[in-house]
């Protein structure tokens, strides 16, 4: 059973200049607002030994950590061109690594915990319990952008879709060489019938980066998605797979662990371990349907393996699983050694 890709405009509000209000940025904000609400409740429940009034300061540190880590991680693992001191701050152009963002968050909460004399492992547990709604939101934004789509599959695959952002689609529509992201997005809106040509014509980039004029008059007749779709392969909507598994499902597992064990919680690091192991397993498996990273693929290696037959995502996720397993073991051992009146218990009344 196939579905039609909705082709929503990635920009929620157009603003003058190079910066727009995008779904991608909005979903980050949604994720952090929900995360702050969750961490505040954890602080009130005494699961996290932090004054609830200080949670806002913590979230600012985590936000800085995820942005810097995400961008630096993408530059390190996937696109060395982002090391450019100007490009690395162009967040609206995309390019964020989850694993890099995770490292950035780790550095941020470790620094914050030392500065404020808060146990860093328990702070990590709080981060693990609050992060999954943000993962779900950001993967939804990836879906809206038509990025991070999955590998080619059969039309009979449940959920299979054709993406107008597919390289084949862009070639068919005459947009493969367009460098300006917003021009490409607006042209796609015309191709799928969501906007008339007249409403976008004066907002399209007039030339390529080398100064050569873009032949929009020749491209305009080709902006017909119904025609182009016939040549476009069906793909897995892997963004939705990731949002549901790494965001929703993993979030439910963590919520159940928190609720079922709140009278005698896992020791410090246990919940963080569940997150690391759970995310790592999900991401490792989903790499089999994700589109391979082009920077690692070749004619001899179309999957893009980097270590022992694993992709970059699987390599990083394997490290997450091993680290998570250690912290789960540590959390169980610490819990087993705690008595029923241990101060690790959660104030249930304060949490409600």
C-alpha positions as CSV (number, residue, x, y, z in Angstrom):
1,X,0.0,0.0,0.0
2,X,1.5,3.3,-1.1
3,X,0.9,6.8,0.0
4,X,1.3,10.2,-1.6
5,X,4.0,12.4,-0.2
6,X,2.2,15.6,1.0
7,X,4.9,18.0,-0.3
8,X,4.3,20.7,2.4
9,X,6.3,23.8,2.1
10,X,9.3,23.5,4.5
11,X,8.9,27.2,5.2
12,X,6.1,28.1,7.6
13,X,6.6,31.9,7.2
14,X,8.6,33.7,4.6
15,X,10.7,36.5,6.1
16,X,12.8,39.1,4.3
17,X,16.4,38.1,3.9
18,X,18.1,34.6,4.0
19,X,16.4,33.4,7.2
20,X,12.9,31.9,7.2
21,X,10.6,30.4,9.9
22,X,10.9,26.7,9.0
23,X,9.2,23.6,10.2
24,X,12.6,22.2,11.1
25,X,13.5,25.0,13.4
26,X,9.9,25.1,14.9
27,X,10.2,21.4,15.7
28,X,13.4,22.0,17.6
29,X,11.6,24.6,19.7
30,X,8.7,22.3,20.3
31,X,11.1,19.6,21.4
32,X,12.9,21.9,23.9
33,X,9.7,23.3,25.3
34,X,8.4,19.8,26.0
35,X,11.8,18.8,27.4
36,X,11.8,21.7,29.8
37,X,8.3,20.7,31.0
38,X,9.4,17.1,31.6
39,X,12.7,18.1,33.4
40,X,10.8,20.5,35.6
41,X,8.5,17.8,36.7
42,X,11.4,15.5,37.4
43,X,13.0,18.2,39.5
44,X,9.7,18.7,41.5
45,X,9.5,14.9,42.0
46,X,13.1,15.0,43.4
47,X,14.2,12.5,40.8
48,X,16.6,15.2,39.7
49,X,18.2,17.1,42.6
50,X,17.8,20.5,41.0
51,X,15.8,23.6,41.9
52,X,12.9,23.7,39.4
53,X,13.7,27.4,38.8
54,X,17.1,26.4,37.5
55,X,15.8,24.1,34.7
56,X,15.6,27.0,32.3
57,X,19.4,27.6,32.6
58,X,20.0,23.9,32.0
59,X,17.9,23.9,28.9
60,X,19.9,26.9,27.5
61,X,23.1,25.0,28.0
62,X,21.6,21.9,26.3
63,X,20.3,23.9,23.4
64,X,23.8,25.3,22.8
65,X,25.3,21.9,23.1
66,X,23.0,20.2,20.6
67,X,23.5,23.0,18.0
68,X,27.2,23.1,18.3
69,X,27.6,19.3,18.6
70,X,25.1,18.6,15.8
71,X,26.9,20.9,13.4
72,X,30.4,19.8,14.4
73,X,29.4,16.2,14.3
74,X,28.0,16.6,10.8
75,X,31.2,18.3,9.7
76,X,33.3,15.6,11.3
77,X,31.3,12.5,10.3
78,X,29.6,13.5,7.0
79,X,30.6,16.9,5.4
80,X,34.1,18.3,6.1
81,X,33.0,21.4,4.1
82,X,31.1,22.5,7.2
83,X,34.3,23.2,9.0
84,X,34.2,26.5,7.2
85,X,33.8,29.1,9.9
86,X,30.9,30.8,8.0
87,X,29.0,27.7,6.7
88,X,28.9,26.1,10.2
89,X,26.6,28.9,11.4
90,X,24.2,28.7,8.4
91,X,21.7,26.5,10.3
92,X,18.9,27.2,7.9
93,X,20.8,25.3,5.2
94,X,20.5,22.0,7.2
95,X,23.2,19.6,8.2
96,X,22.8,18.2,11.7
97,X,24.2,14.9,13.1
98,X,22.2,13.2,15.8
99,X,25.3,11.5,17.2
100,X,27.2,14.8,17.2
101,X,24.3,16.5,18.9
102,X,24.3,13.7,21.5
103,X,28.0,14.4,22.2
104,X,27.3,18.1,22.5
105,X,24.5,17.5,25.0
106,X,26.8,15.2,27.0
107,X,29.4,17.9,27.2
108,X,26.8,20.6,28.0
109,X,25.2,18.7,30.9
110,X,28.5,17.5,32.2
111,X,29.7,21.0,32.4
112,X,26.4,22.2,33.9
113,X,26.4,19.4,36.5
114,X,29.9,20.3,37.7
115,X,29.2,24.0,37.8
116,X,26.0,23.4,39.9
117,X,27.2,20.4,41.9
118,X,24.5,18.1,40.4
119,X,25.2,14.3,39.9
120,X,26.0,14.1,36.2
121,X,24.6,10.6,35.8
122,X,21.2,11.5,37.2
123,X,21.2,14.6,35.1
124,X,21.9,12.4,32.1
125,X,18.9,10.3,33.1
126,X,16.7,13.4,33.1
127,X,17.9,14.3,29.6
128,X,17.2,10.7,28.4
129,X,13.6,10.9,29.8
130,X,12.9,14.2,28.1
131,X,14.6,14.0,24.7
132,X,12.4,11.5,22.8
133,X,9.5,13.9,22.0
134,X,12.1,16.2,20.4
135,X,13.4,13.3,18.3
136,X,9.8,12.6,17.1
137,X,9.3,16.2,16.3
138,X,12.5,16.7,14.4
139,X,12.1,13.5,12.3
140,X,8.6,14.8,11.4
141,X,10.4,18.0,10.2
142,X,12.8,15.8,8.2
143,X,9.8,14.2,6.5
144,X,8.3,17.6,5.7
145,X,11.6,18.6,4.1
146,X,11.7,15.5,2.1
147,X,15.2,14.7,3.3
148,X,16.7,11.6,4.8
149,X,14.3,9.4,2.8
150,X,14.9,5.7,2.6
151,X,16.2,3.3,0.1
152,X,14.4,2.3,-3.1
153,X,11.7,-0.4,-2.5
154,X,8.8,-2.0,-4.3
155,X,5.5,-0.2,-4.9
156,X,3.8,-3.0,-2.9
157,X,5.7,-2.1,0.3
158,X,3.4,-0.7,2.9
159,X,4.0,3.1,3.2
160,X,6.2,3.3,0.1
161,X,6.3,6.8,-1.3
162,X,7.7,8.8,-4.2
163,X,9.6,11.9,-3.0
164,X,9.7,15.0,-5.3
165,X,13.0,15.7,-3.6
166,X,14.5,12.5,-5.0
167,X,17.5,13.1,-7.2
168,X,15.6,11.4,-10.1
169,X,12.6,13.7,-9.5
170,X,14.8,16.8,-9.5
171,X,16.4,15.8,-12.8
172,X,13.0,15.2,-14.4
173,X,11.7,18.5,-13.1
174,X,14.8,20.4,-14.3
175,X,15.8,21.4,-10.8
176,X,18.9,19.1,-10.3
177,X,21.4,22.0,-10.8
178,X,19.6,24.6,-8.7
179,X,21.8,25.5,-5.8
180,X,19.5,27.9,-4.0
181,X,17.5,25.9,-1.5
182,X,14.5,28.2,-1.3
183,X,14.2,28.5,-5.1
184,X,14.2,24.7,-5.4
185,X,11.5,24.5,-2.7
186,X,9.3,27.1,-4.4
187,X,9.6,25.4,-7.7
188,X,8.6,22.1,-6.2
189,X,5.5,23.8,-4.8
190,X,4.6,24.8,-8.3
191,X,5.3,21.4,-9.7
192,X,2.9,19.7,-7.3
193,X,0.2,22.3,-7.8
194,X,0.3,24.0,-4.4
195,X,1.3,27.4,-5.7
196,X,0.8,29.2,-9.1
197,X,3.9,30.1,-11.0
198,X,3.1,33.8,-10.7
199,X,3.3,33.8,-6.9
200,X,6.9,32.5,-6.9
201,X,8.5,33.8,-10.1
202,X,9.9,37.0,-8.6
203,X,11.4,35.1,-5.6
204,X,13.5,32.7,-7.5
205,X,17.3,33.0,-7.7
206,X,18.2,34.6,-11.0
207,X,21.6,32.9,-11.4
208,X,23.8,30.0,-10.4
209,X,26.7,30.7,-8.0
210,X,29.1,31.2,-11.0
211,X,26.8,34.0,-12.3
212,X,25.2,32.0,-15.2
213,X,21.5,32.9,-15.5
214,X,19.1,30.2,-14.5
215,X,16.8,29.4,-17.5
216,X,13.6,29.5,-15.6
217,X,11.6,30.0,-18.8
218,X,12.9,26.6,-20.0
219,X,12.4,25.0,-16.6
220,X,8.8,26.2,-16.0
221,X,7.2,23.8,-18.5
222,X,8.9,20.8,-16.9
223,X,7.5,21.6,-13.4
224,X,4.8,18.8,-13.6
225,X,5.0,16.3,-10.8
226,X,2.4,13.9,-12.3
227,X,4.6,13.5,-15.4
228,X,7.9,13.3,-13.5
229,X,6.5,10.9,-10.9
230,X,6.4,8.1,-13.5
231,X,10.2,7.9,-13.5
232,X,10.7,8.3,-9.8
233,X,11.3,5.1,-7.7
234,X,9.3,4.3,-4.6
235,X,11.2,4.6,-1.3
236,X,10.9,3.8,2.4
237,X,9.7,6.9,4.4
238,X,12.6,6.2,6.8
239,X,12.1,9.6,8.6
240,X,8.7,8.3,9.8
241,X,10.2,4.9,10.8
242,X,12.8,6.8,12.9
243,X,10.4,9.1,14.5
244,X,8.1,6.3,15.5
245,X,10.9,4.0,16.8
246,X,13.5,6.3,18.2
247,X,11.0,8.9,19.3
248,X,7.6,7.5,20.1
249,X,8.4,3.8,20.9
250,X,11.6,4.5,22.8
251,X,9.8,7.3,24.7
252,X,7.1,4.9,25.8
253,X,9.7,2.4,27.0
254,X,11.4,5.1,29.1
255,X,8.1,6.4,30.4
256,X,7.1,2.9,31.5
257,X,10.5,2.3,33.1
258,X,10.1,5.6,35.0
259,X,6.5,4.9,36.2
260,X,7.0,1.2,37.1
261,X,10.2,1.8,39.0
262,X,9.5,5.2,40.6
263,X,9.2,3.7,44.1
264,X,12.7,2.3,43.7
265,X,14.3,3.8,40.6
266,X,17.2,2.6,38.6
267,X,20.5,3.8,39.9
268,X,22.1,6.9,38.3
269,X,22.8,6.3,34.6
270,X,20.2,3.5,34.2
271,X,17.7,5.5,32.3
272,X,20.4,7.1,30.2
273,X,21.6,3.6,29.4
274,X,18.1,2.5,28.3
275,X,18.0,5.5,25.9
276,X,21.5,4.9,24.5
277,X,20.9,1.2,24.0
278,X,17.4,1.6,22.6
279,X,18.3,4.4,20.2
280,X,21.4,2.5,19.1
281,X,19.5,-0.7,18.3
282,X,16.7,1.2,16.5
283,X,19.1,3.2,14.4
284,X,21.4,0.2,13.6
285,X,18.4,-1.7,12.2
286,X,16.9,1.3,10.3
287,X,20.2,1.8,8.5
288,X,19.1,-1.1,6.4
289,X,16.3,1.0,4.9
290,X,17.9,4.5,5.1
291,X,19.4,5.9,2.0
292,X,23.2,5.4,2.2
293,X,25.3,8.5,2.9
294,X,26.6,9.6,-0.5
295,X,29.9,10.7,0.9
296,X,30.8,7.1,1.7
297,X,29.3,5.3,-1.3
298,X,31.1,4.2,-4.4
299,X,30.6,1.9,-7.4
300,X,32.3,-0.8,-5.4
301,X,30.5,-0.1,-2.2
302,X,27.0,1.3,-2.9
303,X,26.0,0.9,0.8
304,X,28.8,3.1,2.1
305,X,30.4,0.9,4.7
306,X,33.1,2.4,6.9
307,X,34.1,-0.3,9.5
308,X,33.6,-4.1,9.5
309,X,30.8,-3.9,6.9
310,X,28.9,-1.3,8.9
311,X,27.8,2.1,7.8
312,X,28.8,5.3,9.7
313,X,25.4,5.3,11.4
314,X,25.7,1.7,12.4
315,X,29.3,2.2,13.7
316,X,28.3,5.1,15.9
317,X,25.1,3.3,17.0
318,X,27.1,0.2,18.0
319,X,29.1,2.4,20.4
320,X,25.9,3.7,21.8
321,X,24.5,0.2,22.4
322,X,27.7,-0.9,24.2
323,X,27.8,2.2,26.3
324,X,24.1,1.9,27.1
325,X,24.4,-1.7,28.1
326,X,27.1,-0.7,30.6
327,X,25.0,2.0,32.2
328,X,21.9,-0.2,32.4
329,X,24.0,-2.8,34.2
330,X,25.3,-0.1,36.5
331,X,21.9,1.2,37.2
332,X,20.5,-2.2,38.0
333,X,23.4,-2.9,40.3
334,X,23.0,0.4,42.2
335,X,19.3,-0.2,42.5
336,X,19.8,-3.7,43.8
337,X,22.1,-2.3,46.5
338,X,19.6,0.4,47.6
339,X,17.3,-0.2,50.4
340,X,13.5,0.5,50.3
341,X,14.0,3.8,52.1
342,X,16.8,4.9,49.8
343,X,16.8,8.6,48.9
344,X,16.8,7.6,45.3
345,X,13.1,7.1,45.5
346,X,10.8,9.6,43.8
347,X,8.3,11.8,45.5
348,X,5.2,10.6,43.7
349,X,2.9,13.3,45.1
350,X,5.3,16.1,44.0
351,X,5.4,14.6,40.5
352,X,1.6,14.8,40.1
